[in-house]
Amino acid sequence: MHEGLITLAKTRRILSDSGLDILGIGIEHSLSFAVAAKASIRYVGEWRGHRATSVTVLVFFGRACMQTFGGLHNNRPRGVFLGLIIFGLSISQSKLSLAQVANQEHAPASPSAAAVSPLPAIIKAFSGHWKITVKFESASGLPPGTEGAGQEIWRAAVGAKTLLSEESWKAGPIDMSLLGILWWDARQNKLYAMDCNNQGKSVCEPKDAAESIVVKWDGTTLIIEEPERGPDGKLVTSRVTFTNIKSDSFTEIDSLETSPGKFETMMTIQALRRAE
């Protein structure tokens, strides 16, 4: 409302200074129409996000101005001339709004605020040399009571930008060798993980790491979820949960989604810190 009144006052002053304040009631109606049209132009442009729409409204308004002034005055050329003046003033007042709309269309998205990386806390919790015991549950398909032992070495790498886990153990028919990689992507504000091992068809799965693996850390528990093919070939979610994390021990639980939202434990690893 305040902007409309200012525009009206400016336009009246310009007409008066030019010696053209000869329209009487015609000025009031026409200038009110100019203010309304200006507001329409601005909001149509912002709402639709298309400059072409705004230009169409401007052209329509210009024609209306010329028809209005031509009809109010017997001197039709003078009426058309005055209509063009009002039309020009409206265009000049609307340029800023139209430019703002155009800039908004092409402006790059504002980057999200950088979150604090949880990686230093995870490195602090896991770094070191660990002795592990492995126990398989009956749901894994291995003979009941299948157990084993081995070791894990966790260390920061790449200037503490990543956390590496080197794991090796034997249990029943399985001789596992695994390299786990955990890192924080500051652009995406999220944790990523990937493992390379000697048991799968593919040694490493970088595509899954980039698109499918979900890593969660709440300060006390680390969870890594990954889609995998179950025994029947259907896609299910495997979950590795590191819990009960203490300065000298932690528990790792490997589970598989057996039905939507329900996970069954396949293997449990107990880790004890080795003396340096």
Secondary structure as UniProt FT lines:
FT   HELIX           2..17
FT   TURN            18..19
FT   HELIX           25..48
FT   HELIX           51..72
FT   HELIX           76..106
FT   HELIX           119..126
FT   STRAND          128..136
FT   HELIX           138..140
FT   TURN            144..145
FT   STRAND          147..157
FT   TURN            158..161
FT   STRAND          162..171
FT   TURN            172..173
FT   STRAND          174..185
FT   TURN            186..189
FT   STRAND          190..197
FT   HELIX           206..211
FT   STRAND          214..217
FT   STRAND          222..229
FT   TURN            231..232
FT   STRAND          235..243
FT   STRAND          249..259
FT   TURN            260..261
FT   STRAND          262..273
//
